[in-house]
Amino acid sequence: MVKKVQADASREPPYSVPYEQALLAACMLEGGQDTVAQCMELKLSPRSFYLPAHQEIFKVCVSLFQAGKPVNVLTIGEQLHAAGTLERIGNIAYLNEIADRIESPANFLFYAQEIKNLEIARNLVHFFLKGLEDAYRGIPDMDQFLCEVESRVFQINQERVVDSAQPFRLPLTQASTTIQNLLTNKGTINGIASGFRDLDLLTSGFHAAEMIVLAARPSMGKTALALNIAEAVLLQKNPVPTLFFSLEMSAEQLAMRMICSNGRVNMTKLRSGFLRDNETLKRLATAEKTFKKVPFWIDESSNLTILEMRSKARRLHAQHTLGLVVIDYLQLLAGTDTRLPREQQISEISRGVKAMAKELNIPVLVLSQLNRESEKEFRQPMLSDLRESGSIEQDADVVLLLAKPKEEIRQMQKVVSKKDLEEDSEPADESFQDTVVRDLILAKQRNGPVGTVHLTYCKPYTRFENYTAERA
């Protein structure tokens, strides 16, 4: 695949036409929105390609990406034609030949890394051949020569190292600005408000680069609460662009939920066709009209891997600058290697979610399942109940546990005890109540206090609202 060469100035430097074609084909097949962005992160440039034709094509790919246009045979051909270089690279026929080189962009990162390595190898060959010539001619100042060699090798190495470290003065300045804002805006929410008063008082909102885990047992209302939070950030004065990954429910089902919840319409009765009065229809129409204006995207893809999810989020973020990502829910994400134990897969997914929050510099709200231990032991859940992996607890900046109140759990425990059943009357069955109380336990907050807030759950509307004693 790669041309093997000897250390001889008369030989061609190392390069690989198949790898270069495969990388360009991957950009064309994917459309360039993610692949070109990652090429730039890897510090690939036109000179990373050996063939001049490939340099011209990649230059156009970058230009199309920066303009927000799709990268494909047609758009590249039009750009090259406009620049007068289409014939030089082999016309459309050669672009089609490249596009047919691979069937899928799945191995894109491998091609990109190999091309970067070959570019570095060519730079080293060029540099050391020149060094050999200088050494044969004689080196008048050895110290200076060695210094130049060391400097050049370091420079070449920098071309393959992605920048990550930064001078402390930069985050220090950012932290100082944040402190000034906190002091100036005392008592205000400085993050993204969740829409729930008591929660926002504890957290000051959701903050950039945070991984927020919302966990509960099935049927406790995780999705409903996540949708209510999304609604709150979308309908505030300055709407926050939000991406919702729904791995369990379809986009249409989520839309139905949001419309009925916002319009205070009983979705169960609506499905049965019993709600036909003008007032109900008016509220549904108003809710639909409201949501048509908001910057909200739903991805209903199933069996996504964390790498595919990050790619989708990165691509949309490049186009619309997202402010929040919601994932429903973590255990439905697939591991990149299904042969690994599920716990290791969940650990990889959890790390990937946290990395996505840092990369996009936005809060990511991820829903998660809890194990059965809290139900078996008749208690409220705690951090150790997070299902399948302790790494979720470790990676998360904020952990929210949605549960029934302690008093209700105690009553449930009494029901299963025959002795207590004889002494105490059976509590009212929650299933017959339209409005119930839920505890939202802030079990972990990396940069703040923990505690518990009460929420009111309106079951007919699948809607959580701020708790008030009158409604309890």
C-alpha positions as CSV (number, residue, x, y, z in Angstrom):
1,M,0.0,0.0,0.0
2,V,2.7,2.5,1.0
3,K,5.7,3.0,-1.3
4,K,8.8,1.7,0.4
5,V,11.9,3.8,-0.3
6,Q,15.5,3.8,0.7
7,A,17.3,6.7,2.3
8,D,18.5,8.0,-1.1
9,A,17.9,11.5,-2.5
10,S,17.2,10.0,-5.9
11,R,14.2,8.0,-4.6
12,E,10.6,9.3,-4.2
13,P,9.6,10.1,-0.6
14,P,7.0,7.9,1.1
15,Y,3.3,8.3,0.1
16,S,0.2,6.3,-0.6
17,V,-2.1,7.1,-3.5
18,P,-4.7,4.6,-2.3
19,Y,-4.9,6.1,1.2
20,E,-5.1,9.6,-0.2
21,Q,-7.9,8.5,-2.5
22,A,-9.7,6.7,0.3
23,L,-9.6,9.7,2.6
24,L,-11.0,12.0,-0.2
25,A,-13.7,9.4,-0.9
26,A,-14.7,9.3,2.7
27,C,-15.1,13.1,2.7
28,M,-17.3,12.8,-0.4
29,L,-19.4,9.9,0.9
30,E,-20.1,11.6,4.3
31,G,-20.6,15.0,2.9
32,G,-17.6,16.6,4.6
33,Q,-19.4,18.1,7.6
34,D,-17.7,15.8,10.1
35,T,-14.8,14.2,8.1
36,V,-13.3,17.6,7.0
37,A,-13.7,19.0,10.5
38,Q,-11.7,16.0,11.9
39,C,-9.1,16.4,9.2
40,M,-8.5,20.0,10.4
41,E,-8.4,18.8,14.0
42,L,-5.6,16.3,13.0
43,K,-3.8,19.3,11.3
44,L,-4.2,17.9,7.8
45,S,-3.7,20.4,5.1
46,P,-3.4,20.3,1.3
47,R,0.4,19.7,1.6
48,S,-0.4,16.6,3.6
49,F,-1.2,15.0,0.3
50,Y,1.6,14.0,-2.1
51,L,-0.1,14.2,-5.5
52,P,-0.9,17.8,-6.7
53,A,-4.3,16.7,-7.9
54,H,-5.2,15.5,-4.4
55,Q,-3.9,18.7,-2.9
56,E,-6.3,20.7,-5.2
57,I,-9.2,18.4,-4.3
58,F,-8.7,18.6,-0.6
59,K,-8.3,22.4,-0.8
60,V,-11.7,22.6,-2.4
61,C,-13.2,20.2,0.3
62,V,-12.0,22.6,3.1
63,S,-13.4,25.6,1.2
64,L,-16.8,23.9,0.8
65,F,-16.9,22.9,4.5
66,Q,-16.1,26.4,5.6
67,A,-18.9,27.7,3.4
68,G,-21.3,25.2,4.9
69,K,-21.9,23.5,1.6
70,P,-22.0,19.7,1.0
71,V,-18.8,18.0,-0.2
72,N,-19.5,15.6,-3.1
73,V,-18.4,15.0,-6.6
74,L,-20.8,17.6,-8.0
75,T,-19.8,20.4,-5.7
76,I,-16.1,19.7,-5.9
77,G,-16.3,19.5,-9.7
78,E,-18.1,22.9,-9.9
79,Q,-15.5,24.5,-7.7
80,L,-12.6,23.1,-9.7
81,H,-14.2,24.1,-12.9
82,A,-14.7,27.7,-11.7
83,A,-11.1,27.8,-10.7
84,G,-9.9,26.4,-14.0
85,T,-8.2,23.4,-12.5
86,L,-10.8,20.6,-13.2
87,E,-9.0,19.4,-16.4
88,R,-5.6,19.4,-14.5
89,I,-6.8,16.9,-11.9
90,G,-8.4,14.6,-14.5
91,N,-11.9,16.0,-14.9
92,I,-15.1,14.5,-13.4
93,A,-14.0,11.0,-14.4
94,Y,-11.2,11.1,-11.9
95,L,-13.5,12.5,-9.1
96,N,-15.8,9.6,-9.8
97,E,-12.9,7.1,-9.7
98,I,-12.0,8.5,-6.2
99,A,-15.6,8.4,-4.9
100,D,-15.8,4.7,-5.9
101,R,-12.6,3.8,-4.1
102,I,-14.4,2.8,-0.9
103,E,-17.9,1.8,0.0
104,S,-18.1,3.5,3.4
105,P,-16.3,6.2,5.4
106,A,-16.1,3.9,8.4
107,N,-12.3,3.7,8.3
108,F,-11.9,7.4,7.7
109,L,-9.8,8.1,10.9
110,F,-7.3,5.3,9.9
111,Y,-6.8,6.9,6.4
112,A,-6.4,10.3,7.9
113,Q,-3.8,9.2,10.5
114,E,-1.8,7.2,7.9
115,I,-1.7,10.3,5.6
116,K,-0.5,12.4,8.5
117,N,2.2,9.9,9.4
118,L,3.3,9.8,5.7
119,E,3.5,13.6,5.6
120,I,5.7,13.6,8.7
121,A,7.8,10.9,7.2
122,R,8.3,12.9,4.1
123,N,9.3,16.0,6.2
124,L,11.8,13.9,8.1
125,V,13.3,12.4,4.9
126,H,13.7,15.9,3.4
127,F,15.2,17.3,6.6
128,F,17.7,14.5,7.3
129,L,18.8,14.3,3.7
130,K,19.7,18.0,3.9
131,G,21.4,17.3,7.3
132,L,23.5,14.5,5.6
133,E,24.6,16.9,2.9
134,D,25.6,19.5,5.5
135,A,27.5,16.9,7.5
136,Y,29.4,15.7,4.4
137,R,30.4,19.3,3.6
138,G,31.6,19.9,7.1
139,I,29.9,21.5,10.1
140,P,31.7,24.6,11.3
141,D,29.6,25.0,14.5
142,M,28.5,21.7,15.9
143,D,26.5,23.2,18.8
144,Q,24.5,25.4,16.4
145,F,23.9,22.4,14.0
146,L,22.6,20.2,16.8
147,C,20.4,22.9,18.1
148,E,18.9,23.4,14.6
149,V,18.4,19.6,14.3
150,E,16.6,19.5,17.6
151,S,14.5,22.5,16.8
152,R,13.4,21.1,13.4
153,V,12.6,17.7,14.8
154,F,10.5,19.3,17.5
155,Q,8.7,21.4,14.9
156,I,7.9,18.3,12.8
157,N,6.6,16.6,15.9
158,Q,4.4,19.5,16.7
159,E,2.6,19.0,13.4
160,R,1.2,15.7,14.6
161,V,0.3,16.8,18.2
162,V,-3.1,18.2,18.6
163,D,-3.1,21.3,20.8
164,S,-4.7,20.7,24.2
165,A,-2.6,22.5,26.8
166,Q,-3.1,26.2,27.2
167,P,-1.4,29.0,29.3
168,F,-3.0,29.3,32.7
169,R,-3.6,33.0,32.1
170,L,-6.4,32.1,29.6
171,P,-8.6,30.0,32.0
172,L,-7.6,32.4,34.8
173,T,-9.1,35.3,32.9
174,Q,-12.2,33.4,32.1
175,A,-12.7,32.4,35.7
176,S,-12.2,36.0,36.8
177,T,-14.8,37.2,34.4
178,T,-17.2,34.5,35.7
179,I,-16.6,35.6,39.3
180,Q,-17.3,39.2,38.4
181,N,-20.6,38.2,36.7
182,L,-21.6,36.2,39.8
183,L,-20.9,39.1,42.1
184,T,-22.7,41.6,39.8
185,N,-25.7,39.3,39.2
186,K,-26.1,38.1,42.8
187,G,-28.9,35.6,43.1
188,T,-29.5,35.1,39.4
189,I,-29.1,31.9,37.4
190,N,-25.8,32.1,35.5
191,G,-26.2,28.8,33.6
192,I,-29.1,27.4,31.5
193,A,-32.2,27.5,33.6
194,S,-34.0,24.1,33.9
195,G,-37.4,25.8,34.4
196,F,-37.7,24.3,37.9
197,R,-37.2,27.0,40.5
198,D,-35.8,25.0,43.5
199,L,-33.4,23.0,41.3
200,D,-32.0,26.1,39.7
201,L,-31.4,27.6,43.2
202,L,-29.2,24.6,44.0
203,T,-27.3,24.4,40.7
204,S,-27.5,28.0,39.3
205,G,-28.6,26.3,36.1
206,F,-26.8,23.8,33.8
207,H,-23.3,24.9,32.8
208,A,-21.0,24.5,29.8
209,A,-19.0,21.2,29.6
210,E,-21.1,19.6,32.3
211,M,-22.4,16.0,32.1
212,I,-25.8,16.0,33.9
213,V,-27.2,12.5,34.6
214,L,-30.9,12.1,35.3
215,A,-31.6,8.6,36.6
216,A,-34.7,6.8,37.7
217,R,-36.5,3.5,37.7
218,P,-38.7,2.7,34.7
219,S,-42.0,4.7,34.5
220,M,-40.9,7.4,36.9
221,G,-41.1,10.1,34.3
222,K,-37.5,10.5,33.1
223,T,-38.4,11.3,29.5
224,A,-41.2,13.6,30.6
225,L,-38.9,15.6,32.9
226,A,-36.2,15.8,30.2
227,L,-38.8,17.1,27.7
228,N,-40.0,19.7,30.2
229,I,-36.5,20.9,30.7
230,A,-36.0,21.1,26.9
231,E,-39.3,23.0,26.7
232,A,-38.1,25.5,29.3
233,V,-34.8,26.3,27.6
234,L,-36.5,26.5,24.2
235,L,-39.3,28.9,25.2
236,Q,-37.2,31.3,27.3
237,K,-36.5,34.8,26.1
238,N,-33.3,33.8,24.3
239,P,-34.0,30.2,23.1
240,V,-31.2,27.7,23.6
241,P,-30.7,25.5,20.5
242,T,-31.2,21.9,21.6
243,L,-30.5,18.5,20.2
244,F,-32.5,15.6,21.5
245,F,-31.3,12.0,20.9
246,S,-34.3,9.7,21.4
247,L,-33.1,6.1,21.3
248,E,-36.4,4.7,22.7
249,M,-39.3,6.8,21.4
250,S,-40.0,8.1,17.8
251,A,-39.8,11.8,17.0
252,E,-43.6,11.8,16.4
253,Q,-44.2,10.4,19.9
254,L,-42.0,13.0,21.4
255,A,-43.8,15.7,19.4
256,M,-47.2,14.4,20.6
257,R,-45.9,14.5,24.2
258,M,-44.6,18.0,24.0
259,I,-47.7,19.4,22.3
260,C,-50.1,17.8,24.9
261,S,-47.9,18.7,27.8
262,N,-47.5,22.3,26.8
263,G,-51.2,22.6,25.9
264,R,-52.3,20.8,29.2
265,V,-54.2,18.2,27.2
266,N,-54.8,14.6,28.4
267,M,-53.0,12.5,25.8
268,T,-54.7,9.3,26.7
269,K,-58.2,10.8,26.1
270,L,-56.9,12.5,23.0
271,R,-55.7,9.1,21.6
272,S,-59.2,7.7,22.2
273,G,-60.8,10.6,20.3
274,F,-62.9,11.9,23.2
275,L,-61.4,15.4,23.2
276,R,-63.0,17.4,20.4
277,D,-64.1,20.6,22.1
278,N,-63.0,23.9,20.6
279,E,-61.0,24.9,23.7
280,T,-58.8,21.8,23.6
281,L,-58.3,22.1,19.8
282,K,-57.3,25.7,20.3
283,R,-54.7,24.8,23.0
284,L,-53.2,22.1,20.8
285,A,-53.0,24.5,17.8
286,T,-51.3,27.1,20.0
287,A,-48.7,24.6,21.3
288,E,-48.0,23.4,17.8
289,K,-47.5,26.9,16.6
290,T,-45.2,27.7,19.5
291,F,-42.9,24.8,18.9
292,K,-42.6,25.4,15.2
293,K,-40.5,28.5,15.9
294,V,-38.0,26.9,18.3
295,P,-34.4,25.7,17.4
296,F,-35.0,22.1,18.3
297,W,-33.7,18.9,16.6
298,I,-34.7,15.3,17.3
299,D,-32.5,12.4,16.2
300,E,-34.5,9.1,16.5
301,S,-31.7,6.8,15.3
302,S,-31.6,3.5,17.2
303,N,-28.6,1.4,18.1
304,L,-26.2,4.4,17.9
305,T,-22.7,4.1,19.1
306,I,-21.2,7.0,21.2
307,L,-18.8,7.8,18.3
308,E,-21.7,8.1,15.9
309,M,-23.6,10.3,18.3
310,R,-20.6,12.6,18.9
311,S,-20.2,12.9,15.1
312,K,-23.9,13.8,14.7
313,A,-23.7,16.4,17.5
314,R,-20.4,17.8,16.3
315,R,-21.8,18.3,12.7
316,L,-25.0,20.0,13.9
317,H,-23.1,22.1,16.4
318,A,-20.9,23.4,13.5
319,Q,-24.0,24.5,11.7
320,H,-26.2,25.9,14.4
321,T,-24.1,26.3,17.7
322,L,-26.0,24.1,20.1
323,G,-26.6,25.1,23.7
324,L,-27.9,21.8,25.1
325,V,-27.8,18.1,24.1
326,V,-30.3,15.6,25.7
327,I,-29.7,11.8,25.4
328,D,-32.6,9.4,26.2
329,Y,-31.1,7.1,27.4
330,L,-27.5,6.0,28.1
331,Q,-28.1,2.2,28.4
332,L,-29.6,2.2,24.9
333,L,-26.4,3.4,23.3
334,A,-24.3,0.6,21.7
335,G,-20.7,0.0,22.5
336,T,-18.1,0.2,19.7
337,D,-16.9,-3.3,20.6
338,T,-19.8,-5.6,21.4
339,R,-17.4,-8.3,22.5
340,L,-16.5,-6.4,25.6
341,P,-18.5,-6.9,28.9
342,R,-21.5,-4.6,29.1
343,E,-20.0,-2.8,32.1
344,Q,-16.9,-1.8,30.0
345,Q,-19.1,-0.7,27.2
346,I,-21.1,1.6,29.5
347,S,-17.8,3.0,30.9
348,E,-16.7,3.8,27.3
349,I,-20.1,5.4,26.6
350,S,-20.0,7.4,29.8
351,R,-16.6,8.8,29.0
352,G,-17.7,9.6,25.5
353,V,-20.7,11.6,26.8
354,K,-18.4,13.6,29.1
355,A,-15.9,14.1,26.3
356,M,-18.7,15.4,24.0
357,A,-19.8,17.9,26.7
358,K,-16.2,19.2,26.9
359,E,-15.6,19.2,23.2
360,L,-18.8,21.2,22.3
361,N,-18.5,23.2,25.6
362,I,-22.2,22.8,26.3
363,P,-24.2,20.9,29.0
364,V,-25.2,17.4,28.1
365,L,-28.2,15.9,29.9
366,V,-28.2,12.1,29.7
367,L,-30.9,9.9,31.1
368,S,-30.0,6.6,32.8
369,Q,-31.6,3.6,34.4
370,L,-31.3,2.7,38.1
371,N,-30.9,-0.9,39.3
372,R,-33.6,-2.6,41.4
373,E,-31.8,-2.4,44.8
374,S,-33.7,0.7,46.0
375,E,-37.1,-1.0,45.3
376,K,-36.1,-4.2,47.0
377,E,-34.8,-2.3,50.1
378,F,-37.8,0.1,50.2
379,R,-35.6,3.3,50.1
380,Q,-34.9,6.2,47.9
381,P,-32.1,5.6,45.3
382,M,-28.5,6.7,45.8
383,L,-25.4,7.1,43.6
384,S,-24.4,3.4,43.9
385,D,-27.8,2.4,42.3
386,L,-26.7,3.8,38.9
387,R,-27.1,0.8,36.6
388,E,-24.3,-1.3,35.1
389,S,-21.3,1.0,35.8
390,G,-19.8,3.1,38.5
391,S,-18.0,5.2,35.8
392,I,-21.3,7.1,35.2
393,E,-21.1,8.4,38.8
394,Q,-17.4,9.2,38.3
395,D,-17.8,11.0,35.0
396,A,-20.9,13.0,35.8
397,D,-20.7,16.6,37.1
398,V,-24.3,16.5,38.3
399,V,-26.4,13.5,39.2
400,L,-30.2,13.8,39.6
401,L,-32.2,10.9,40.9
402,L,-36.0,11.0,40.4
403,A,-37.9,9.1,43.1
404,K,-41.0,8.8,45.1
405,P,-41.0,10.7,48.4
406,K,-39.8,8.8,51.5
407,E,-43.3,8.9,53.1
408,E,-44.8,7.1,50.1
409,I,-42.1,4.5,50.1
410,R,-42.7,3.8,53.8
411,Q,-46.4,3.3,53.1
412,M,-45.5,0.8,50.3
413,Q,-43.3,-1.1,52.8
414,K,-46.2,-1.3,55.2
415,V,-48.5,-2.8,52.6
416,V,-46.2,-5.8,52.1
417,S,-46.1,-6.5,55.8
418,K,-49.0,-8.6,56.9
419,K,-48.7,-7.4,60.5
420,D,-48.9,-3.8,59.5
421,L,-51.8,-4.5,57.1
422,E,-53.8,-5.6,60.2
423,E,-52.9,-2.5,62.2
424,D,-52.9,0.2,59.5
425,S,-55.3,1.0,56.7
426,E,-53.9,0.6,53.2
427,P,-52.7,3.9,51.7
428,A,-54.4,5.3,48.7
429,D,-53.3,3.8,45.4
430,E,-51.2,6.4,43.5
431,S,-52.5,5.0,40.2
432,F,-55.8,6.7,40.8
433,Q,-54.2,10.1,41.5
434,D,-53.8,12.7,38.7
435,T,-51.3,14.7,40.6
436,V,-48.5,13.2,42.7
437,V,-45.3,14.5,44.3
438,R,-41.9,13.4,43.1
439,D,-38.5,14.0,44.8
440,L,-35.6,15.1,42.6
441,I,-32.5,14.2,44.6
442,L,-29.4,16.2,43.7
443,A,-27.1,13.3,44.7
444,K,-23.9,14.8,43.3
445,Q,-22.8,18.3,42.2
446,R,-19.1,18.7,41.5
447,N,-19.2,22.5,42.0
448,G,-22.0,23.0,44.5
449,P,-24.2,21.6,47.2
450,V,-26.4,18.5,47.2
451,G,-30.0,18.3,48.4
452,T,-33.6,17.3,47.5
453,V,-36.3,19.3,45.7
454,H,-39.9,18.4,45.4
455,L,-41.7,18.5,42.0
456,T,-45.4,18.1,41.1
457,Y,-46.1,15.5,38.5
458,C,-49.3,16.0,36.5
459,K,-49.9,12.5,35.2
460,P,-52.7,13.3,32.6
461,Y,-50.3,15.7,30.9
462,T,-47.1,13.8,31.6
463,R,-45.8,17.1,32.9
464,F,-43.6,18.1,35.8
465,E,-44.2,21.5,37.4
466,N,-42.8,23.5,40.4
467,Y,-44.0,22.1,43.7
468,T,-46.4,24.0,45.9
469,A,-48.0,22.7,49.0
470,E,-51.5,23.5,47.8
471,R,-51.1,21.2,44.8
472,A,-49.6,18.3,46.8
